[in-house]
Amino acid sequence: MENTTSKDPLHGITLKKILEDLVAYYGFDTLGELIKIKCFIENPSVKSSLTFLRKTDWARKKVEELYIRTLPKLK
């Protein structure tokens, strides 16, 4: 069997980890400016944001795109 590695930069990374890393790096205030969604602006929390992002594909896609752009800064 061949060992193949995924070319997906998000392979193996949970949405919770993505969100926690972005909140640690930017904070909810800056996240709300970068991605204008209510769960980052009004009474933000990781739990409520995860609930919204798991239900809303377009918002999750924006968060994942920001994470990919931010990834080099996180390492």
CHARMM-style PDB file with segment names, atoms N, HN, CA, C and O in Angstrom:
ATOM      1  N   MET     1       0.815  -1.183   0.000  1.00  0.00      PROA
ATOM      2  CA  MET     1       0.000   0.000   0.000  1.00  0.00      PROA
ATOM      3  C   MET     1       0.866   1.256   0.000  1.00  0.00      PROA
ATOM      4  O   MET     1       1.891   1.316   0.679  1.00  0.00      PROA
ATOM      5  N   GLU     2       0.450   2.238  -0.754  1.00  0.00      PROA
ATOM      6  HN  GLU     2      -0.383   2.189  -1.306  1.00  0.00      PROA
ATOM      7  CA  GLU     2       1.198   3.492  -0.816  1.00  0.00      PROA
ATOM      8  C   GLU     2       0.791   4.420   0.308  1.00  0.00      PROA
ATOM      9  O   GLU     2      -0.371   4.455   0.712  1.00  0.00      PROA
ATOM     10  N   ASN     3       1.730   5.150   0.795  1.00  0.00      PROA
ATOM     11  HN  ASN     3       2.674   5.121   0.467  1.00  0.00      PROA
ATOM     12  CA  ASN     3       1.431   6.205   1.754  1.00  0.00      PROA
ATOM     13  C   ASN     3       1.128   7.469   0.978  1.00  0.00      PROA
ATOM     14  O   ASN     3       2.017   8.029   0.336  1.00  0.00      PROA
ATOM     15  N   THR     4      -0.108   7.925   1.025  1.00  0.00      PROA
ATOM     16  HN  THR     4      -0.830   7.470   1.547  1.00  0.00      PROA
ATOM     17  CA  THR     4      -0.458   9.158   0.326  1.00  0.00      PROA
ATOM     18  C   THR     4      -0.836  10.201   1.356  1.00  0.00      PROA
ATOM     19  O   THR     4      -1.514   9.913   2.342  1.00  0.00      PROA
ATOM     20  N   THR     5      -0.393  11.395   1.113  1.00  0.00      PROA
ATOM     21  HN  THR     5       0.157  11.630   0.312  1.00  0.00      PROA
ATOM     22  CA  THR     5      -0.733  12.486   2.010  1.00  0.00      PROA
ATOM     23  C   THR     5      -1.727  13.391   1.316  1.00  0.00      PROA
ATOM     24  O   THR     5      -1.664  13.593   0.104  1.00  0.00      PROA
ATOM     25  N   SER     6      -2.632  13.926   2.088  1.00  0.00      PROA
ATOM     26  HN  SER     6      -2.683  13.762   3.073  1.00  0.00      PROA
ATOM     27  CA  SER     6      -3.654  14.804   1.546  1.00  0.00      PROA
ATOM     28  C   SER     6      -3.043  16.157   1.206  1.00  0.00      PROA
ATOM     29  O   SER     6      -2.183  16.669   1.923  1.00  0.00      PROA
ATOM     30  N   LYS     7      -3.501  16.717   0.108  1.00  0.00      PROA
ATOM     31  HN  LYS     7      -4.200  16.302  -0.475  1.00  0.00      PROA
ATOM     32  CA  LYS     7      -3.045  18.058  -0.269  1.00  0.00      PROA
ATOM     33  C   LYS     7      -3.945  19.127   0.325  1.00  0.00      PROA
ATOM     34  O   LYS     7      -3.701  20.322   0.152  1.00  0.00      PROA
ATOM     35  N   ASP     8      -4.990  18.695   1.029  1.00  0.00      PROA
ATOM     36  HN  ASP     8      -5.188  17.725   1.170  1.00  0.00      PROA
ATOM     37  CA  ASP     8      -5.909  19.620   1.684  1.00  0.00      PROA
ATOM     38  C   ASP     8      -5.233  20.169   2.944  1.00  0.00      PROA
ATOM     39  O   ASP     8      -4.907  19.401   3.849  1.00  0.00      PROA
ATOM     40  N   PRO     9      -5.018  21.489   3.014  1.00  0.00      PROA
ATOM     41  CA  PRO     9      -4.334  22.049   4.192  1.00  0.00      PROA
ATOM     42  C   PRO     9      -5.159  21.911   5.478  1.00  0.00      PROA
ATOM     43  O   PRO     9      -4.624  22.069   6.576  1.00  0.00      PROA
ATOM     44  N   LEU    10      -6.444  21.622   5.348  1.00  0.00      PROA
ATOM     45  HN  LEU    10      -6.879  21.494   4.456  1.00  0.00      PROA
ATOM     46  CA  LEU    10      -7.299  21.480   6.526  1.00  0.00      PROA
ATOM     47  C   LEU    10      -7.516  20.028   6.929  1.00  0.00      PROA
ATOM     48  O   LEU    10      -8.254  19.745   7.873  1.00  0.00      PROA
ATOM     49  N   HSD    11      -6.877  19.115   6.219  1.00  0.00      PROA
ATOM     50  HN  HSD    11      -6.278  19.346   5.452  1.00  0.00      PROA
ATOM     51  CA  HSD    11      -7.041  17.691   6.504  1.00  0.00      PROA
ATOM     52  C   HSD    11      -6.645  17.387   7.951  1.00  0.00      PROA
ATOM     53  O   HSD    11      -5.531  17.692   8.376  1.00  0.00      PROA
ATOM     54  N   GLY    12      -7.560  16.789   8.694  1.00  0.00      PROA
ATOM     55  HN  GLY    12      -8.465  16.541   8.349  1.00  0.00      PROA
ATOM     56  CA  GLY    12      -7.284  16.396  10.073  1.00  0.00      PROA
ATOM     57  C   GLY    12      -7.440  17.499  11.098  1.00  0.00      PROA
ATOM     58  O   GLY    12      -7.191  17.271  12.282  1.00  0.00      PROA
ATOM     59  N   ILE    13      -7.844  18.687  10.679  1.00  0.00      PROA
ATOM     60  HN  ILE    13      -8.046  18.872   9.717  1.00  0.00      PROA
ATOM     61  CA  ILE    13      -8.008  19.802  11.611  1.00  0.00      PROA
ATOM     62  C   ILE    13      -9.507  20.023  11.826  1.00  0.00      PROA
ATOM     63  O   ILE    13     -10.257  20.204  10.867  1.00  0.00      PROA
ATOM     64  N   THR    14      -9.927  20.008  13.062  1.00  0.00      PROA
ATOM     65  HN  THR    14      -9.317  19.862  13.842  1.00  0.00      PROA
ATOM     66  CA  THR    14     -11.346  20.182  13.361  1.00  0.00      PROA
ATOM     67  C   THR    14     -11.748  21.647  13.270  1.00  0.00      PROA
ATOM     68  O   THR    14     -10.915  22.546  13.385  1.00  0.00      PROA
ATOM     69  N   LEU    15     -13.035  21.865  13.061  1.00  0.00      PROA
ATOM     70  HN  LEU    15     -13.711  21.134  12.967  1.00  0.00      PROA
ATOM     71  CA  LEU    15     -13.557  23.225  13.022  1.00  0.00      PROA
ATOM     72  C   LEU    15     -13.313  23.924  14.362  1.00  0.00      PROA
ATOM     73  O   LEU    15     -13.025  25.120  14.400  1.00  0.00      PROA
ATOM     74  N   LYS    16     -13.428  23.183  15.442  1.00  0.00      PROA
ATOM     75  HN  LYS    16     -13.662  22.211  15.412  1.00  0.00      PROA
ATOM     76  CA  LYS    16     -13.181  23.756  16.772  1.00  0.00      PROA
ATOM     77  C   LYS    16     -11.739  24.257  16.885  1.00  0.00      PROA
ATOM     78  O   LYS    16     -11.500  25.354  17.390  1.00  0.00      PROA
ATOM     79  N   LYS    17     -10.789  23.462  16.420  1.00  0.00      PROA
ATOM     80  HN  LYS    17     -10.983  22.571  16.009  1.00  0.00      PROA
ATOM     81  CA  LYS    17      -9.366  23.850  16.457  1.00  0.00      PROA
ATOM     82  C   LYS    17      -9.128  25.093  15.604  1.00  0.00      PROA
ATOM     83  O   LYS    17      -8.412  26.010  16.006  1.00  0.00      PROA
ATOM     84  N   ILE    18      -9.746  25.109  14.409  1.00  0.00      PROA
ATOM     85  HN  ILE    18     -10.328  24.365  14.082  1.00  0.00      PROA
ATOM     86  CA  ILE    18      -9.618  26.267  13.518  1.00  0.00      PROA
ATOM     87  C   ILE    18     -10.109  27.518  14.223  1.00  0.00      PROA
ATOM     88  O   ILE    18      -9.422  28.539  14.250  1.00  0.00      PROA
ATOM     89  N   LEU    19     -11.299  27.431  14.791  1.00  0.00      PROA
ATOM     90  HN  LEU    19     -11.857  26.601  14.769  1.00  0.00      PROA
ATOM     91  CA  LEU    19     -11.896  28.589  15.456  1.00  0.00      PROA
ATOM     92  C   LEU    19     -11.078  29.019  16.673  1.00  0.00      PROA
ATOM     93  O   LEU    19     -10.839  30.211  16.867  1.00  0.00      PROA
ATOM     94  N   GLU    20     -10.653  28.070  17.482  1.00  0.00      PROA
ATOM     95  HN  GLU    20     -10.847  27.102  17.325  1.00  0.00      PROA
ATOM     96  CA  GLU    20      -9.853  28.407  18.669  1.00  0.00      PROA
ATOM     97  C   GLU    20      -8.544  29.087  18.276  1.00  0.00      PROA
ATOM     98  O   GLU    20      -8.129  30.049  18.923  1.00  0.00      PROA
ATOM     99  N   ASP    21      -7.894  28.597  17.225  1.00  0.00      PROA
ATOM    100  HN  ASP    21      -8.231  27.815  16.700  1.00  0.00      PROA
ATOM    101  CA  ASP    21      -6.647  29.215  16.764  1.00  0.00      PROA
ATOM    102  C   ASP    21      -6.884  30.638  16.263  1.00  0.00      PROA
ATOM    103  O   ASP    21      -6.104  31.542  16.560  1.00  0.00      PROA
ATOM    104  N   LEU    22      -7.967  30.836  15.498  1.00  0.00      PROA
ATOM    105  HN  LEU    22      -8.601  30.101  15.257  1.00  0.00      PROA
ATOM    106  CA  LEU    22      -8.266  32.172  14.978  1.00  0.00      PROA
ATOM    107  C   LEU    22      -8.621  33.136  16.105  1.00  0.00      PROA
ATOM    108  O   LEU    22      -8.202  34.293  16.083  1.00  0.00      PROA
ATOM    109  N   VAL    23      -9.385  32.674  17.083  1.00  0.00      PROA
ATOM    110  HN  VAL    23      -9.726  31.734  17.101  1.00  0.00      PROA
ATOM    111  CA  VAL    23      -9.742  33.536  18.220  1.00  0.00      PROA
ATOM    112  C   VAL    23      -8.492  33.881  19.029  1.00  0.00      PROA
ATOM    113  O   VAL    23      -8.337  35.018  19.474  1.00  0.00      PROA
ATOM    114  N   ALA    24      -7.608  32.915  19.219  1.00  0.00      PROA
ATOM    115  HN  ALA    24      -7.734  31.991  18.857  1.00  0.00      PROA
ATOM    116  CA  ALA    24      -6.370  33.176  19.957  1.00  0.00      PROA
ATOM    117  C   ALA    24      -5.495  34.183  19.215  1.00  0.00      PROA
ATOM    118  O   ALA    24      -4.847  35.024  19.839  1.00  0.00      PROA
ATOM    119  N   TYR    25      -5.474  34.100  17.890  1.00  0.00      PROA
ATOM    120  HN  TYR    25      -6.000  33.417  17.383  1.00  0.00      PROA
ATOM    121  CA  TYR    25      -4.610  34.975  17.098  1.00  0.00      PROA
ATOM    122  C   TYR    25      -5.231  36.365  16.903  1.00  0.00      PROA
ATOM    123  O   TYR    25      -4.559  37.378  17.097  1.00  0.00      PROA
ATOM    124  N   TYR    26      -6.505  36.410  16.522  1.00  0.00      PROA
ATOM    125  HN  TYR    26      -7.051  35.587  16.364  1.00  0.00      PROA
ATOM    126  CA  TYR    26      -7.153  37.679  16.182  1.00  0.00      PROA
ATOM    127  C   TYR    26      -8.039  38.241  17.301  1.00  0.00      PROA
ATOM    128  O   TYR    26      -8.132  39.457  17.464  1.00  0.00      PROA
ATOM    129  N   GLY    27      -8.682  37.371  18.063  1.00  0.00      PROA
ATOM    130  HN  GLY    27      -8.607  36.382  17.931  1.00  0.00      PROA
ATOM    131  CA  GLY    27      -9.709  37.809  19.003  1.00  0.00      PROA
ATOM    132  C   GLY    27     -11.031  37.974  18.252  1.00  0.00      PROA
ATOM    133  O   GLY    27     -11.042  38.132  17.032  1.00  0.00      PROA
ATOM    134  N   PHE    28     -12.139  37.937  18.986  1.00  0.00      PROA
ATOM    135  HN  PHE    28     -12.129  37.808  19.978  1.00  0.00      PROA
ATOM    136  CA  PHE    28     -13.449  38.036  18.338  1.00  0.00      PROA
ATOM    137  C   PHE    28     -13.679  39.403  17.703  1.00  0.00      PROA
ATOM    138  O   PHE    28     -14.361  39.492  16.682  1.00  0.00      PROA
ATOM    139  N   ASP    29     -13.133  40.465  18.276  1.00  0.00      PROA
ATOM    140  HN  ASP    29     -12.579  40.393  19.105  1.00  0.00      PROA
ATOM    141  CA  ASP    29     -13.325  41.800  17.700  1.00  0.00      PROA
ATOM    142  C   ASP    29     -12.795  41.867  16.272  1.00  0.00      PROA
ATOM    143  O   ASP    29     -13.498  42.315  15.366  1.00  0.00      PROA
ATOM    144  N   THR    30     -11.571  41.428  16.076  1.00  0.00      PROA
ATOM    145  HN  THR    30     -11.000  41.065  16.812  1.00  0.00      PROA
ATOM    146  CA  THR    30     -10.971  41.462  14.742  1.00  0.00      PROA
ATOM    147  C   THR    30     -11.635  40.442  13.822  1.00  0.00      PROA
ATOM    148  O   THR    30     -11.835  40.718  12.639  1.00  0.00      PROA
ATOM    149  N   LEU    31     -11.980  39.264  14.353  1.00  0.00      PROA
ATOM    150  HN  LEU    31     -11.818  39.040  15.314  1.00  0.00      PROA
ATOM    151  CA  LEU    31     -12.686  38.280  13.530  1.00  0.00      PROA
ATOM    152  C   LEU    31     -13.995  38.859  13.000  1.00  0.00      PROA
ATOM    153  O   LEU    31     -14.352  38.644  11.842  1.00  0.00      PROA
ATOM    154  N   GLY    32     -14.707  39.593  13.850  1.00  0.00      PROA
ATOM    155  HN  GLY    32     -14.417  39.768  14.791  1.00  0.00      PROA
ATOM    156  CA  GLY    32     -15.954  40.230  13.440  1.00  0.00      PROA
ATOM    157  C   GLY    32     -15.747  41.275  12.354  1.00  0.00      PROA
ATOM    158  O   GLY    32     -16.638  41.503  11.535  1.00  0.00      PROA
ATOM    159  N   GLU    33     -14.587  41.908  12.338  1.00  0.00      PROA
ATOM    160  HN  GLU    33     -13.863  41.722  13.003  1.00  0.00      PROA
ATOM    161  CA  GLU    33     -14.269  42.875  11.281  1.00  0.00      PROA
ATOM    162  C   GLU    33     -13.873  42.164   9.984  1.00  0.00      PROA
ATOM    163  O   GLU    33     -14.235  42.602   8.892  1.00  0.00      PROA
ATOM    164  N   LEU    34     -13.129  41.066  10.114  1.00  0.00      PROA
ATOM    165  HN  LEU    34     -12.835  40.709  11.001  1.00  0.00      PROA
ATOM    166  CA  LEU    34     -12.659  40.335   8.947  1.00  0.00      PROA
ATOM    167  C   LEU    34     -13.767  39.514   8.279  1.00  0.00      PROA
ATOM    168  O   LEU    34     -13.842  39.426   7.053  1.00  0.00      PROA
ATOM    169  N   ILE    35     -14.620  38.919   9.106  1.00  0.00      PROA
ATOM    170  HN  ILE    35     -14.559  38.990  10.102  1.00  0.00      PROA
ATOM    171  CA  ILE    35     -15.739  38.113   8.611  1.00  0.00      PROA
ATOM    172  C   ILE    35     -16.984  38.629   9.319  1.00  0.00      PROA
ATOM    173  O   ILE    35     -17.180  38.376  10.507  1.00  0.00      PROA
ATOM    174  N   LYS    36     -17.802  39.336   8.604  1.00  0.00      PROA
ATOM    175  HN  LYS    36     -17.642  39.542   7.638  1.00  0.00      PROA
ATOM    176  CA  LYS    36     -18.957  40.004   9.199  1.00  0.00      PROA
ATOM    177  C   LYS    36     -20.111  39.031   9.392  1.00  0.00      PROA
ATOM    178  O   LYS    36     -21.047  38.988   8.593  1.00  0.00      PROA
ATOM    179  N   ILE    37     -20.030  38.252  10.464  1.00  0.00      PROA
ATOM    180  HN  ILE    37     -19.270  38.286  11.113  1.00  0.00      PROA
ATOM    181  CA  ILE    37     -21.129  37.381  10.835  1.00  0.00      PROA
ATOM    182  C   ILE    37     -21.479  37.641  12.300  1.00  0.00      PROA
ATOM    183  O   ILE    37     -20.606  37.891  13.131  1.00  0.00      PROA
ATOM    184  N   LYS    38     -22.762  37.576  12.588  1.00  0.00      PROA
ATOM    185  HN  LYS    38     -23.471  37.373  11.912  1.00  0.00      PROA
ATOM    186  CA  LYS    38     -23.291  37.968  13.892  1.00  0.00      PROA
ATOM    187  C   LYS    38     -22.649  37.204  15.060  1.00  0.00      PROA
ATOM    188  O   LYS    38     -22.440  37.771  16.132  1.00  0.00      PROA
ATOM    189  N   CYS    39     -22.339  35.922  14.849  1.00  0.00      PROA
ATOM    190  HN  CYS    39     -22.509  35.461  13.978  1.00  0.00      PROA
ATOM    191  CA  CYS    39     -21.796  35.128  15.963  1.00  0.00      PROA
ATOM    192  C   CYS    39     -20.411  35.609  16.401  1.00  0.00      PROA
ATOM    193  O   CYS    39     -19.957  35.246  17.486  1.00  0.00      PROA
ATOM    194  N   PHE    40     -19.732  36.416  15.583  1.00  0.00      PROA
ATOM    195  HN  PHE    40     -20.102  36.711  14.702  1.00  0.00      PROA
ATOM    196  CA  PHE    40     -18.442  36.994  15.972  1.00  0.00      PROA
ATOM    197  C   PHE    40     -18.598  38.405  16.530  1.00  0.00      PROA
ATOM    198  O   PHE    40     -17.682  38.923  17.170  1.00  0.00      PROA
ATOM    199  N   ILE    41     -19.750  39.028  16.294  1.00  0.00      PROA
ATOM    200  HN  ILE    41     -20.494  38.607  15.774  1.00  0.00      PROA
ATOM    201  CA  ILE    41     -19.937  40.433  16.649  1.00  0.00      PROA
ATOM    202  C   ILE    41     -20.767  40.607  17.920  1.00  0.00      PROA
ATOM    203  O   ILE    41     -20.395  41.374  18.808  1.00  0.00      PROA
ATOM    204  N   GLU    42     -21.890  39.896  18.006  1.00  0.00      PROA
ATOM    205  HN  GLU    42     -22.192  39.273  17.284  1.00  0.00      PROA
ATOM    206  CA  GLU    42     -22.798  40.058  19.143  1.00  0.00      PROA
ATOM    207  C   GLU    42     -22.670  38.888  20.108  1.00  0.00      PROA
ATOM    208  O   GLU    42     -22.989  37.749  19.766  1.00  0.00      PROA
ATOM    209  N   ASN    43     -22.204  39.178  21.307  1.00  0.00      PROA
ATOM    210  HN  ASN    43     -21.945  40.103  21.585  1.00  0.00      PROA
ATOM    211  CA  ASN    43     -22.062  38.182  22.368  1.00  0.00      PROA
ATOM    212  C   ASN    43     -21.336  36.917  21.885  1.00  0.00      PROA
ATOM    213  O   ASN    43     -21.884  35.819  21.977  1.00  0.00      PROA
ATOM    214  N   PRO    44     -20.118  37.064  21.376  1.00  0.00      PROA
ATOM    215  CA  PRO    44     -19.425  35.920  20.774  1.00  0.00      PROA
ATOM    216  C   PRO    44     -18.914  34.906  21.793  1.00  0.00      PROA
ATOM    217  O   PRO    44     -18.496  35.260  22.895  1.00  0.00      PROA
ATOM    218  N   SER    45     -18.960  33.661  21.400  1.00  0.00      PROA
ATOM    219  HN  SER    45     -19.299  33.374  20.505  1.00  0.00      PROA
ATOM    220  CA  SER    45     -18.328  32.585  22.168  1.00  0.00      PROA
ATOM    221  C   SER    45     -17.960  31.488  21.174  1.00  0.00      PROA
ATOM    222  O   SER    45     -18.521  31.409  20.081  1.00  0.00      PROA
ATOM    223  N   VAL    46     -17.017  30.652  21.566  1.00  0.00      PROA
ATOM    224  HN  VAL    46     -16.561  30.716  22.454  1.00  0.00      PROA
ATOM    225  CA  VAL    46     -16.607  29.557  20.685  1.00  0.00      PROA
ATOM    226  C   VAL    46     -17.795  28.618  20.480  1.00  0.00      PROA
ATOM    227  O   VAL    46     -18.039  28.166  19.361  1.00  0.00      PROA
ATOM    228  N   LYS    47     -18.528  28.323  21.538  1.00  0.00      PROA
ATOM    229  HN  LYS    47     -18.330  28.690  22.447  1.00  0.00      PROA
ATOM    230  CA  LYS    47     -19.649  27.377  21.452  1.00  0.00      PROA
ATOM    231  C   LYS    47     -20.729  27.861  20.489  1.00  0.00      PROA
ATOM    232  O   LYS    47     -21.170  27.106  19.622  1.00  0.00      PROA
ATOM    233  N   SER    48     -21.159  29.119  20.634  1.00  0.00      PROA
ATOM    234  HN  SER    48     -20.802  29.732  21.339  1.00  0.00      PROA
ATOM    235  CA  SER    48     -22.222  29.622  19.757  1.00  0.00      PROA
ATOM    236  C   SER    48     -21.722  29.758  18.317  1.00  0.00      PROA
ATOM    237  O   SER    48     -22.474  29.529  17.370  1.00  0.00      PROA
ATOM    238  N   SER    49     -20.465  30.127  18.159  1.00  0.00      PROA
ATOM    239  HN  SER    49     -19.854  30.313  18.928  1.00  0.00      PROA
ATOM    240  CA  SER    49     -19.900  30.245  16.819  1.00  0.00      PROA
ATOM    241  C   SER    49     -19.818  28.882  16.136  1.00  0.00      PROA
ATOM    242  O   SER    49     -20.125  28.764  14.950  1.00  0.00      PROA
ATOM    243  N   LEU    50     -19.409  27.858  16.872  1.00  0.00      PROA
ATOM    244  HN  LEU    50     -19.160  27.953  17.835  1.00  0.00      PROA
ATOM    245  CA  LEU    50     -19.343  26.512  16.308  1.00  0.00      PROA
ATOM    246  C   LEU    50     -20.720  26.032  15.873  1.00  0.00      PROA
ATOM    247  O   LEU    50     -20.862  25.435  14.806  1.00  0.00      PROA
ATOM    248  N   THR    51     -21.728  26.286  16.686  1.00  0.00      PROA
ATOM    249  HN  THR    51     -21.612  26.771  17.553  1.00  0.00      PROA
ATOM    250  CA  THR    51     -23.091  25.896  16.343  1.00  0.00      PROA
ATOM    251  C   THR    51     -23.511  26.536  15.031  1.00  0.00      PROA
ATOM    252  O   THR    51     -24.061  25.864  14.158  1.00  0.00      PROA
ATOM    253  N   PHE    52     -23.257  27.831  14.887  1.00  0.00      PROA
ATOM    254  HN  PHE    52     -22.811  28.377  15.596  1.00  0.00      PROA
ATOM    255  CA  PHE    52     -23.625  28.542  13.664  1.00  0.00      PROA
ATOM    256  C   PHE    52     -22.812  28.048  12.470  1.00  0.00      PROA
ATOM    257  O   PHE    52     -23.370  27.790  11.403  1.00  0.00      PROA
ATOM    258  N   LEU    53     -21.514  27.916  12.641  1.00  0.00      PROA
ATOM    259  HN  LEU    53     -21.060  28.125  13.508  1.00  0.00      PROA
ATOM    260  CA  LEU    53     -20.644  27.527  11.525  1.00  0.00      PROA
ATOM    261  C   LEU    53     -20.928  26.107  11.036  1.00  0.00      PROA
ATOM    262  O   LEU    53     -20.776  25.821   9.848  1.00  0.00      PROA
ATOM    263  N   ARG    54     -21.335  25.222  11.934  1.00  0.00      PROA
ATOM    264  HN  ARG    54     -21.458  25.454  12.899  1.00  0.00      PROA
ATOM    265  CA  ARG    54     -21.649  23.849  11.524  1.00  0.00      PROA
ATOM    266  C   ARG    54     -22.920  23.785  10.688  1.00  0.00      PROA
ATOM    267  O   ARG    54     -23.103  22.857   9.901  1.00  0.00      PROA
ATOM    268  N   LYS    55     -23.798  24.770  10.856  1.00  0.00      PROA
ATOM    269  HN  LYS    55     -23.650  25.524  11.495  1.00  0.00      PROA
ATOM    270  CA  LYS    55     -25.058  24.799  10.115  1.00  0.00      PROA
ATOM    271  C   LYS    55     -24.978  25.634   8.843  1.00  0.00      PROA
ATOM    272  O   LYS    55     -25.831  25.502   7.965  1.00  0.00      PROA
ATOM    273  N   THR    56     -23.971  26.486   8.733  1.00  0.00      PROA
ATOM    274  HN  THR    56     -23.279  26.593   9.447  1.00  0.00      PROA
ATOM    275  CA  THR    56     -23.936  27.484   7.669  1.00  0.00      PROA
ATOM    276  C   THR    56     -22.669  27.325   6.830  1.00  0.00      PROA
ATOM    277  O   THR    56     -21.582  27.760   7.212  1.00  0.00      PROA
ATOM    278  N   ASP    57     -22.849  26.683   5.669  1.00  0.00      PROA
ATOM    279  HN  ASP    57     -23.732  26.329   5.359  1.00  0.00      PROA
ATOM    280  CA  ASP    57     -21.697  26.360   4.818  1.00  0.00      PROA
ATOM    281  C   ASP    57     -20.907  27.586   4.363  1.00  0.00      PROA
ATOM    282  O   ASP    57     -19.677  27.570   4.395  1.00  0.00      PROA
ATOM    283  N   TRP    58     -21.600  28.655   3.938  1.00  0.00      PROA
ATOM    284  HN  TRP    58     -22.600  28.668   3.913  1.00  0.00      PROA
ATOM    285  CA  TRP    58     -20.885  29.825   3.409  1.00  0.00      PROA
ATOM    286  C   TRP    58     -20.027  30.472   4.494  1.00  0.00      PROA
ATOM    287  O   TRP    58     -18.926  30.944   4.213  1.00  0.00      PROA
ATOM    288  N   ALA    59     -20.525  30.497   5.731  1.00  0.00      PROA
ATOM    289  HN  ALA    59     -21.420  30.113   5.960  1.00  0.00      PROA
ATOM    290  CA  ALA    59     -19.764  31.107   6.827  1.00  0.00      PROA
ATOM    291  C   ALA    59     -18.564  30.229   7.195  1.00  0.00      PROA
ATOM    292  O   ALA    59     -17.466  30.734   7.431  1.00  0.00      PROA
ATOM    293  N   ARG    60     -18.783  28.918   7.240  1.00  0.00      PROA
ATOM    294  HN  ARG    60     -19.675  28.507   7.049  1.00  0.00      PROA
ATOM    295  CA  ARG    60     -17.678  28.002   7.547  1.00  0.00      PROA
ATOM    296  C   ARG    60     -16.589  28.120   6.482  1.00  0.00      PROA
ATOM    297  O   ARG    60     -15.402  28.096   6.806  1.00  0.00      PROA
ATOM    298  N   LYS    61     -16.982  28.246   5.225  1.00  0.00      PROA
ATOM    299  HN  LYS    61     -17.946  28.265   4.962  1.00  0.00      PROA
ATOM    300  CA  LYS    61     -16.021  28.390   4.138  1.00  0.00      PROA
ATOM    301  C   LYS    61     -15.176  29.651   4.316  1.00  0.00      PROA
ATOM    302  O   LYS    61     -13.968  29.617   4.083  1.00  0.00      PROA
ATOM    303  N   LYS    62     -15.790  30.759   4.723  1.00  0.00      PROA
ATOM    304  HN  LYS    62     -16.772  30.787   4.912  1.00  0.00      PROA
ATOM    305  CA  LYS    62     -15.039  32.000   4.958  1.00  0.00      PROA
ATOM    306  C   LYS    62     -14.045  31.833   6.105  1.00  0.00      PROA
ATOM    307  O   LYS    62     -12.916  32.316   6.027  1.00  0.00      PROA
ATOM    308  N   VAL    63     -14.465  31.154   7.162  1.00  0.00      PROA
ATOM    309  HN  VAL    63     -15.382  30.762   7.225  1.00  0.00      PROA
ATOM    310  CA  VAL    63     -13.580  30.919   8.310  1.00  0.00      PROA
ATOM    311  C   VAL    63     -12.409  30.024   7.892  1.00  0.00      PROA
ATOM    312  O   VAL    63     -11.263  30.286   8.257  1.00  0.00      PROA
ATOM    313  N   GLU    64     -12.698  28.975   7.132  1.00  0.00      PROA
ATOM    314  HN  GLU    64     -13.629  28.762   6.836  1.00  0.00      PROA
ATOM    315  CA  GLU    64     -11.632  28.085   6.675  1.00  0.00      PROA
ATOM    316  C   GLU    64     -10.657  28.811   5.755  1.00  0.00      PROA
ATOM    317  O   GLU    64      -9.449  28.591   5.839  1.00  0.00      PROA
ATOM    318  N   GLU    65     -11.168  29.677   4.876  1.00  0.00      PROA
ATOM    319  HN  GLU    65     -12.149  29.857   4.807  1.00  0.00      PROA
ATOM    320  CA  GLU    65     -10.289  30.453   3.990  1.00  0.00      PROA
ATOM    321  C   GLU    65      -9.392  31.395   4.785  1.00  0.00      PROA
ATOM    322  O   GLU    65      -8.208  31.531   4.479  1.00  0.00      PROA
ATOM    323  N   LEU    66      -9.950  32.045   5.804  1.00  0.00      PROA
ATOM    324  HN  LEU    66     -10.912  31.934   6.053  1.00  0.00      PROA
ATOM    325  CA  LEU    66      -9.144  32.923   6.653  1.00  0.00      PROA
ATOM    326  C   LEU    66      -8.070  32.111   7.379  1.00  0.00      PROA
ATOM    327  O   LEU    66      -6.927  32.552   7.497  1.00  0.00      PROA
ATOM    328  N   TYR    67      -8.436  30.940   7.858  1.00  0.00      PROA
ATOM    329  HN  TYR    67      -9.365  30.582   7.762  1.00  0.00      PROA
ATOM    330  CA  TYR    67      -7.483  30.080   8.562  1.00  0.00      PROA
ATOM    331  C   TYR    67      -6.317  29.703   7.642  1.00  0.00      PROA
ATOM    332  O   TYR    67      -5.158  29.739   8.055  1.00  0.00      PROA
ATOM    333  N   ILE    68      -6.628  29.343   6.400  1.00  0.00      PROA
ATOM    334  HN  ILE    68      -7.570  29.314   6.064  1.00  0.00      PROA
ATOM    335  CA  ILE    68      -5.582  28.973   5.449  1.00  0.00      PROA
ATOM    336  C   ILE    68      -4.650  30.150   5.196  1.00  0.00      PROA
ATOM    337  O   ILE    68      -3.433  29.981   5.121  1.00  0.00      PROA
ATOM    338  N   ARG    69      -5.227  31.351   5.064  1.00  0.00      PROA
ATOM    339  HN  ARG    69      -6.216  31.489   5.125  1.00  0.00      PROA
ATOM    340  CA  ARG    69      -4.390  32.545   4.856  1.00  0.00      PROA
ATOM    341  C   ARG    69      -3.559  32.876   6.103  1.00  0.00      PROA
ATOM    342  O   ARG    69      -2.462  33.424   5.992  1.00  0.00      PROA
ATOM    343  N   THR    70      -4.078  32.545   7.272  1.00  0.00      PROA
ATOM    344  HN  THR    70      -4.969  32.100   7.361  1.00  0.00      PROA
ATOM    345  CA  THR    70      -3.415  32.867   8.536  1.00  0.00      PROA
ATOM    346  C   THR    70      -2.439  31.802   8.966  1.00  0.00      PROA
ATOM    347  O   THR    70      -1.545  32.070   9.768  1.00  0.00      PROA
ATOM    348  N   LEU    71      -2.592  30.589   8.444  1.00  0.00      PROA
ATOM    349  HN  LEU    71      -3.318  30.371   7.792  1.00  0.00      PROA
ATOM    350  CA  LEU    71      -1.791  29.447   8.871  1.00  0.00      PROA
ATOM    351  C   LEU    71      -0.288  29.707   8.940  1.00  0.00      PROA
ATOM    352  O   LEU    71       0.336  29.322   9.928  1.00  0.00      PROA
ATOM    353  N   PRO    72       0.321  30.343   7.939  1.00  0.00      PROA
ATOM    354  CA  PRO    72       1.768  30.594   8.049  1.00  0.00      PROA
ATOM    355  C   PRO    72       2.139  31.460   9.264  1.00  0.00      PROA
ATOM    356  O   PRO    72       3.231  31.317   9.815  1.00  0.00      PROA
ATOM    357  N   LYS    73       1.242  32.347   9.676  1.00  0.00      PROA
ATOM    358  HN  LYS    73       0.355  32.463   9.229  1.00  0.00      PROA
ATOM    359  CA  LYS    73       1.517  33.208  10.834  1.00  0.00      PROA
ATOM    360  C   LYS    73       1.370  32.455  12.144  1.00  0.00      PROA
ATOM    361  O   LYS    73       1.966  32.837  13.152  1.00  0.00      PROA
ATOM    362  N   LEU    74       0.578  31.385  12.139  1.00  0.00      PROA
ATOM    363  HN  LEU    74       0.094  31.075  11.321  1.00  0.00      PROA
ATOM    364  CA  LEU    74       0.336  30.616  13.362  1.00  0.00      PROA
ATOM    365  C   LEU    74       1.474  29.680  13.705  1.00  0.00      PROA
ATOM    366  O   LEU    74       1.606  29.257  14.853  1.00  0.00      PROA
ATOM    367  N   LYS    75       2.288  29.354  12.736  1.00  0.00      PROA
ATOM    368  HN  LYS    75       2.180  29.697  11.803  1.00  0.00      PROA
ATOM    369  CA  LYS    75       3.369  28.375  12.983  1.00  0.00      PROA
ATOM    370  C   LYS    75       4.611  29.029  13.508  1.00  0.00      PROA
ATOM    371  OT1 LYS    75       5.605  28.350  13.765  1.00  0.00      PROA
TER     372      LYS     75
END
